[in-house]
Amino acid sequence: MFKRMLLVLVALAPTLARAEIEAGTIELGGSSRLALQTGSVKASGTPTSDQTELALDAGGLYYVTPMIGIGAELLVDRVTDKTGGVSSTFTQTGIGPKIGIDVPLSHATSFFGEAMVGWASRDLDGAKSSGAIFGLTGGLKFFPASALSLDVGLRLQHTEASPSGSGATVSFTSFGLVLGLSGYVNAR
């Protein structure tokens, strides 16, 4: 049994080749995120709420240097809110520019970090709010092939939104696990 496992590892070793990202490489990726979120509405007598967030993100980076890329991100979050014993579900969408770094650690792994800032919109049973969103993501990329990476990381996200026709500000911060897949165009 040990010999078979060793043979499989030796056979797969050539497939663990890190993409050699150079200036001009394009990274296209998508990820899912499960996060716990807490927030508040800045208005008198409003309680703090606890939320669970399930999100899908898609984005792209154009590498201007071998380690720094600029691009954009689109996100769609499905959030379950529990405030004062009442549960509700709403959707949040966001879009904005982002900057990313990719630091090689070995031939098959690298550290990545991304920061995005943009616009967000929330819809809860027709009650809409919009405002700013900010996100920081960091983690590891594993390269099973030179133009493909499996991404694992953590994301901190903050949203400040104002409901339509109200003077209140809704503020939410989430922290969660990110699992993603990225493909690379023009990677060697």
N, C-alpha and C positions, 0 to 999 in steps of 0.2 A: 504494500500500500504506500509506504513512504517513497519508494522508487517511482511510483506512478505520479505522486504529487510533485516530486522533484522534476520529473520529466515535463509535466504540464507547466510548472513555473519557468523552466528553461525555454520552453517553446513560446511562452507568452512574453518573455523579457524583451524581445525586439519591438513589441507593440507598445511598450511604455516609452514613447518618445515625445518629449516636450516640444510644443510648437516653438519655433524660433521666431518670436514676434519681432518684427522690424518696423521702422517707420513706413506707413502706408498699409499696414495690416488692418483689416476690419474684423471686429469681433461682434457676432450676433448671438444674443443669449436670451434665455427665458428661465424663470425660476418660480418656485412656489414658496410660500412662507406661512408658518403657523406662529402666531404671536399672541402674547398676553398684553393687554392695553389698559391703561387707567386714564381717566380724564375728568374734566369738570366743566361746568358752564359758569362763566363769571357773571352771575346775576344773584341778587339777594335770595336766600332761602333755597337754592338749588343744590341737591346732594351730589357728591362725587359718584361716578359710575365705574364699574369694572366691565371690561370687554374682552372677548376672544375674537381674534382676527384670522381669517384664512385669505391669502392673497395670491394673485398671479401677477408677475412682473415680466415685461419684455423690454429689451433695450439693445443699444448698439454703441460701440466705441470705435473711433478711428484713431489709430495710434500715431501720434505726431513724433514720438521718439520710441525706441524699443520698450520703454517702461511706462509711458504716459499716454493715455487716450482721452479724447473728448467725444461726447455723444449726447444721447437722449434716452429717457426712460418713460415708459407708460406703465401704470399700475392700476389694478382693479382689486379692491378689497371687499370682502363680505364680512361684516362685523355684527356680532351678537352682543347686545348691550344689556346689562342688568343694573338698573337704578332703582333703589328703594323697593326691591322685591319684584319689580315689573321687568319682563324680558321683551326685547324687540330686536329686529334685525334690519340692517340698512346696508347700502352700498356706498363705497367711496371710490372715486376715480382720481387719478393724478397724472400729470405730465410735466416734464421739465428737463432742462439740460443737466448733464452729469459729467464728472471727471473721474477717471480711474487710473490706478497704478497696478502694475504686475511685476512682482519681484521674484525671479527664479530662485528656488531653494535647492533643487536637484534636477536631474534630467527629466523627471516625471512629475514634479510638483512645483507650485509657485504660490506665493502669498498674493492676495489681491485686496484692494481697498477701493471703495467708490463713495463719492459724495454727490448728492443731487439736491436741488432746490427748485421748486416749481409751484404750480397751481393745483389746488385740490377742490373737489366738489363732493358733497355728501347729500344723499337723498334718503329721508326717512318718512315713508308714507306720504310723499308729496311735499313735505317740508324740506326745502333745500337750503344748504349753507355752502359758502365757498370761501376760500382763503389760501394761505400759503402752506406748503408742505416741505419738509426737510428730512433727508434720510442719509444715514451713514451705514455702509455695509463693509464687512471685512471677513476674510476667511482663507481657505485653501482651495487651489485648483489641482485636480488630478488628471493627468493626460494619458488616457488609454491609447490615443493615436495623436499624430502631430497636429491635426486640425480639429481636435475635439477635446473638450475638458468637462469633467464632472466637478461642480462647484459646491462647496459646503461652507457655510458661514453664519454670522449673526448680523442682525440688522436692528438699528435704533432709528425710529421714525417719529417725527413730531408734526402735528397738524394744528394750525390756528385758523378757525373759520368763524364767520359771522352769519347767522341765519338771516334770510331775506326779511326785511322789514322790522328787524329787531336790533336793539342796541347791545345785545349780549354777545360775548365771544365764547366759542366752544374751543377748548384746548384738550388735545389728546396726545399721549406719548405711548408708543408701543415698542416692545423688545421681543425679538423672536428668531427662530431657526430658519435659515434659508437653504434650500436644496435646488440646484440649478444645473443647466446644461448649456454649454457655449460652443459655437462653431467659429472657425477662423478662415477668412479669405485672404489669400496672399501670404499665408504663413509658410515658412520653409520646413 
